[in-house]
Amino acid sequence: QVQLAESGGGSVQAGGSLKLSCTASRLPCNSYRMAWFRQTSGKEREGVAGFLRDDDDIMYADSVKGRFTISQDKSKSKCILYLQMNSLKPEDSATYFCAARVFVRAAAGMVEDLVDYWGHGTQVTVSS
């Protein structure tokens, strides 16, 4: 079955950087578009950054534009998704989830209900 495994979370001071990774196993990479979501306690999961129609169509949440960069590596047998997070703020603290949406639904944006597969999440904590 498809598995998404995140890594790279941790604790950092405000202004610092982290890079998250997500390795997708048994996922037909070209049929799915990957994205990052995050969630804090008591709040709904929100889309942070994601690929939409194709590899050149990228969407970022307004709160992370200019600070976060999503990228992916599909050159190997596994799909690997990255999220480079710079100039981190305390409000970026959350559990970050890797997500895969079938390409026909990914064009709708980063919609939680349209996600087909989720990772288990990795915690990011930014201290002031």
PESULQUI-V379717 format. One record per backbone hydrogen bond with DSSP energy under -1.0 kcal/mol. NH is the residue of the N-H (numbers start at 1). CO is the residue of the C=O. If there is no record, write none. Layout:
nh=NH co=CO
nh=NH co=CO
This chain:
nh=3 co=25
nh=5 co=23
nh=7 co=21
nh=12 co=125
nh=14 co=127
nh=15 co=88
nh=16 co=13
nh=18 co=85
nh=20 co=83
nh=21 co=7
nh=22 co=81
nh=23 co=5
nh=24 co=79
nh=25 co=3
nh=29 co=27
nh=31 co=28
nh=32 co=29
nh=33 co=101
nh=35 co=99
nh=36 co=49
nh=37 co=97
nh=38 co=46
nh=39 co=95
nh=43 co=40
nh=46 co=38
nh=48 co=36
nh=49 co=36
nh=50 co=59
nh=51 co=34
nh=52 co=57
nh=57 co=54
nh=59 co=50
nh=61 co=48
nh=64 co=61
nh=67 co=64
nh=68 co=64
nh=69 co=84
nh=71 co=82
nh=73 co=80
nh=79 co=24
nh=80 co=73
nh=81 co=22
nh=82 co=71
nh=83 co=20
nh=84 co=69
nh=85 co=18
nh=86 co=67
nh=88 co=16
nh=92 co=89
nh=93 co=90
nh=94 co=124
nh=95 co=39
nh=96 co=122
nh=97 co=37
nh=99 co=35
nh=100 co=117
nh=101 co=33
nh=103 co=31
nh=105 co=102
nh=106 co=102
nh=108 co=105
nh=109 co=106
nh=111 co=109
nh=114 co=111
nh=115 co=112
nh=116 co=100
nh=117 co=100
nh=119 co=98
nh=122 co=96
nh=124 co=94
nh=125 co=10
nh=127 co=12
